[in-house]
Amino acid sequence: MSLIHDKRTLRSAMLAWRGGLSEDERRVAADGLVASFEREQPFETPTVVSGFWPIKDEIDIRPLMIELHNGGCQLVLPVVQGRGKPLLFRAWRPGDPLEQGVFGTLQPSPKRETLEPDALIVPMLACDEEGWRLGYGGGFYDRTLLGLRGRKAVTAVGVGFNAQLVDDVPHGPDDQRLDWLLTDKRACAFV
């Protein structure tokens, strides 16, 4: 099997699984995510942290972003600059208006300050115990992490539901590993 085929197969399975969760399961998971973060602290605060506005059936990290903001962190949200380019990050505070981005995303206004994060909360469809992450296939976070890691130390924290931790995520030479996994039930560092 090819890498593209293997990723596509796992991506489809995880999207179907995530789509079957109830609203109650989602609410409980969002609260569990905050509790897991508070127990394990995958990065020191306050710092500049990239979150994301959840789309599709992603775990709702907005309660976590509010906690980080209340703890003194400067939040930024990603902006897709175009195919084949890394993400850009603009400052955001809870309550700030957001504009429509690509792929159904919401993003801060171009008038907001651009900052580089020290910690990134990264969406995912799956992650394995070695820190390999499966995303939607655009490579935006992989390109972004490669660039950031070439300039400074950053911490990449994949977030999702606990069942998104799988035995093996197919990966290639352009994929970037996560430093941490944070779910509604656990947090673990990858060595």
N, C-alpha and C positions, 0 to 999 in steps of 0.2 A: 504494500500500500504506500502511497505517496504521503508526504508531510501535509500537503494541502488537503488531501482527502481525509486523512486522520483528524486534522483540526476541524474540518467541516462537519464530520460525523459527530465529534464530541460537542461542538458548538450547537448543533441541532438538538442533541439530547439534553443539554443543559438548559437551552432556551425553553424546550417543552416542559422540563421539570419545573423550572422557575415560574413559568406561566400558570402552572396548576396550583400555586399557593393561594390560600385564602387571604382576605384583607386582615383578618385577626392574626394569622400567622405572620404577616408582614409587620403589623404594629408591634407585636411581641419581639420580633427580630430586631427592629430598630432600637427598642429599649435595651435589648441584650447586647447590641453593638456598643452602646455607650458604657454599659457595665463592664464589658470585656476590656475596653480601652482604659477605664479607670483602674482596673485591677492590674494591668500589665504595663501601661505607659510605654508603647513602642518607640516613642521619641520624646525628647525633653521639650517642655513648654515653659514660657512662651517662645514661639518661633513663627516663621512664615510657613503656612500650611496650605497646600492645594487640596481643595475638596472637589466636588462635582455635583451638579444638579441631576438627581436620578432621572433616568429615562426608562421607558419600557417597563420591565418588571424588576429592575435593580433594587437592591436593598436601600431603604431610605436612610441616607446618612445625614439628613438635615438636623435631627436632634444632636448628633455628634458634632456637627459644625457649630451649632449654637453653644454647646459645652466648651469647645475649643475657643470660640470667640470670648465667652465669659471668663475663660482662663487666661486671657491676654494675648492669644495668638492673632496674628494678622492673617486673615483668610484671603485666598485667591481662588478664582475659578478658571478652568481651561477654556481657551478659545482655539478652534480649529482654523489654521491659517490657509490650508489648502492641501491637496493630495501630495503626499511625499514630504511634507514639511513637519517639523516638530510643533508641539503645542506652545501657545503663548499664554501667559497667566496674568489676569487683571484682578486688582483689589476688589474685594466684596465684603460687605457686612450684612448680617441678618436684617432683612427689611429693605435692602437696596433693590431698586427695580432691575429686572433682567430683560434682555432682548433675545429674540429668536436667533439661534445659531444653526449650523448644519446638522444633519442626522437627528433632528428633533431635540437638540440640546438648547439650553438657555444659558446665556452668558452676560457678564457685566458690559456696560456701555464702553465704547472706545474712549470715552472721556476719562475713564478710571485709570489709575496708575498701573503700569506694567511692572511686575516683580518676579524674581525667580524664587521658587519655593525651596525650603530646606527639607521639608517632608511632603510627600505626595500620598494622598489617599486615592488609590487606584481602583477603578471598577474592574470587575472580572466576571467571566462565566465559569471558570474553573481554575483551580490551583492544585499542585501536587506537593508532596512533603519535601521536595527539594527547592521549592519556591518558583517553579515555572508556572507562568500565568497564561491563560487563554482569554483573549479579549474578543472583540467583534471582527478582527481581521484587517483593520486599517493600518496597524503598526504605529499609530500616533504616540502611544505611551512608550513603546520601545525606542523610537527615534529620540523622543524627549529625554528619557532616562539616559540614553547613551551620551547625549550632548551635555546634560547637567553633570553626570558623573565624570566627564572629562574636565569640568571646570571646578567642581567642589564636591564635598561629601553631602550626599542626600540620602534620605531614608524613604524607600518605596514600600507602602503598606497596602497590600491587596485587601479589599473588603468584600464580604459577601455572606451568604447564608452558610451555616456550618456544613451542609450537605454538598457545597460546591468544592470541598476538599476531596479530591479524587486520587486514585492510585498513581496515575501517570498522565501528564500533559505532554502531547507531542510538541517538540520545540526544535528550532533551527538556529543557525549562526547569528541571525539578526534579532533574536529574542533576548530580552533582558529579564533577569531573575528579580523577584521581589526580595526585600529584606525581612518583611514580616507578613503574616496573615492575621487578619482580625475578622472574626465572625461573631455572630450572636451568641456563641457558646464558648469561644476560646480565642486566645491570641498566642501565636508562636513565632519565634525568630528562626530564620534559616541561616545556617552557618556556611 
